[in-house]
Amino acid sequence: MGLKEDEATAWASKKVVARAAVVFVARFLGLTKGGGNTALSAADLDRWVDIVRAVSWVESRHGTGTGQQPARDPMQCGNPNDTWWKELTGQTAVSDRFVRGPSLSNLYAHELPAAADAAAGFDAAASLSKLGGDKKKGHDVAAFAPEHSYFWGVPILVHKANTAAGDKTYQCGALDRARLVRGARGYNGNGDADYETKITAALDLFDGLPDLVA
């Protein structure tokens, strides 16, 4: 098989949980489109799924390639040494502030897990409670699963993409390709100078994020 077929085959086993994570996060953070309070459409959600798919491929080839614990953590969000996982598990003095949509309270990163546990539509398999007292160890814990990876990788990807564009966490703008690719770079922490190029190549591999129709 060629690279395109390899990607599609690997994605087939992850796409359900990845889309479920996007749908949940859209509701949990109260994501809106443009500058108003209009909820995201199915097509808008598809665009978020596309950038999640690209990140998942670049980070671990959807769990089949390299990286740390790739099979458990396709999006590589659970590295216990990374700032995001430390924020999420309350190990930092300061953390990202997630400004949620209208009628929803804002949350710091370490407040997200408890709020998600209590929210409708959250996959219990992604709960940090599944990691027991070892949650600070992230994907090094045997109980860490792809559900953890997608359900906790998507919120920080969304946050980085929207805030990098000068908007609040919940404000998704037009969801154009450039905005989402820049967001992926922020998700990576700007540690890989070629990350945007890799993300773009991944999107091209599966024809992701087509041009928006005016």
ChimeraX attribute file (.defattr): number of C-alpha atoms within 10 A of each C-alpha:
attribute: neighborCount
match mode: 1-to-1
recipient: residues
	/A:1	7
	/A:2	6
	/A:3	10
	/A:4	13
	/A:5	12
	/A:6	12
	/A:7	20
	/A:8	14
	/A:9	13
	/A:10	16
	/A:11	19
	/A:12	10
	/A:13	12
	/A:14	18
	/A:15	16
	/A:16	10
	/A:17	17
	/A:18	26
	/A:19	21
	/A:20	18
	/A:21	26
	/A:22	23
	/A:23	20
	/A:24	21
	/A:25	21
	/A:26	22
	/A:27	18
	/A:28	21
	/A:29	23
	/A:30	21
	/A:31	24
	/A:32	24
	/A:33	17
	/A:34	13
	/A:35	11
	/A:36	10
	/A:37	14
	/A:38	12
	/A:39	17
	/A:40	18
	/A:41	10
	/A:42	9
	/A:43	9
	/A:44	17
	/A:45	16
	/A:46	17
	/A:47	19
	/A:48	23
	/A:49	22
	/A:50	23
	/A:51	25
	/A:52	27
	/A:53	28
	/A:54	28
	/A:55	30
	/A:56	26
	/A:57	23
	/A:58	23
	/A:59	24
	/A:60	20
	/A:61	23
	/A:62	29
	/A:63	24
	/A:64	17
	/A:65	16
	/A:66	14
	/A:67	17
	/A:68	17
	/A:69	21
	/A:70	21
	/A:71	21
	/A:72	23
	/A:73	28
	/A:74	32
	/A:75	32
	/A:76	27
	/A:77	25
	/A:78	31
	/A:79	20
	/A:80	17
	/A:81	11
	/A:82	13
	/A:83	15
	/A:84	24
	/A:85	24
	/A:86	22
	/A:87	20
	/A:88	23
	/A:89	19
	/A:90	16
	/A:91	14
	/A:92	14
	/A:93	7
	/A:94	11
	/A:95	18
	/A:96	15
	/A:97	16
	/A:98	22
	/A:99	21
	/A:100	22
	/A:101	21
	/A:102	13
	/A:103	7
	/A:104	11
	/A:105	10
	/A:106	16
	/A:107	16
	/A:108	15
	/A:109	22
	/A:110	21
	/A:111	17
	/A:112	19
	/A:113	17
	/A:114	12
	/A:115	12
	/A:116	20
	/A:117	16
	/A:118	10
	/A:119	13
	/A:120	10
	/A:121	15
	/A:122	19
	/A:123	17
	/A:124	14
	/A:125	15
	/A:126	22
	/A:127	19
	/A:128	23
	/A:129	14
	/A:130	16
	/A:131	20
	/A:132	11
	/A:133	9
	/A:134	15
	/A:135	21
	/A:136	22
	/A:137	18
	/A:138	25
	/A:139	27
	/A:140	18
	/A:141	18
	/A:142	12
	/A:143	17
	/A:144	24
	/A:145	20
	/A:146	24
	/A:147	22
	/A:148	28
	/A:149	26
	/A:150	27
	/A:151	27
	/A:152	25
	/A:153	26
	/A:154	26
	/A:155	23
	/A:156	22
	/A:157	23
	/A:158	29
	/A:159	25
	/A:160	25
	/A:161	28
	/A:162	22
	/A:163	18
	/A:164	17
	/A:165	16
	/A:166	11
	/A:167	16
	/A:168	20
	/A:169	27
	/A:170	25
	/A:171	29
	/A:172	27
	/A:173	19
	/A:174	14
	/A:175	20
	/A:176	15
	/A:177	19
	/A:178	13
	/A:179	16
	/A:180	28
	/A:181	24
	/A:182	20
	/A:183	24
	/A:184	24
	/A:185	24
	/A:186	21
	/A:187	24
	/A:188	19
	/A:189	14
	/A:190	13
	/A:191	10
	/A:192	11
	/A:193	10
	/A:194	10
	/A:195	22
	/A:196	20
	/A:197	13
	/A:198	19
	/A:199	25
	/A:200	19
	/A:201	15
	/A:202	23
	/A:203	23
	/A:204	14
	/A:205	15
	/A:206	16
	/A:207	11
	/A:208	19
	/A:209	22
	/A:210	12
	/A:211	8
	/A:212	9
	/A:213	4
	/A:214	3
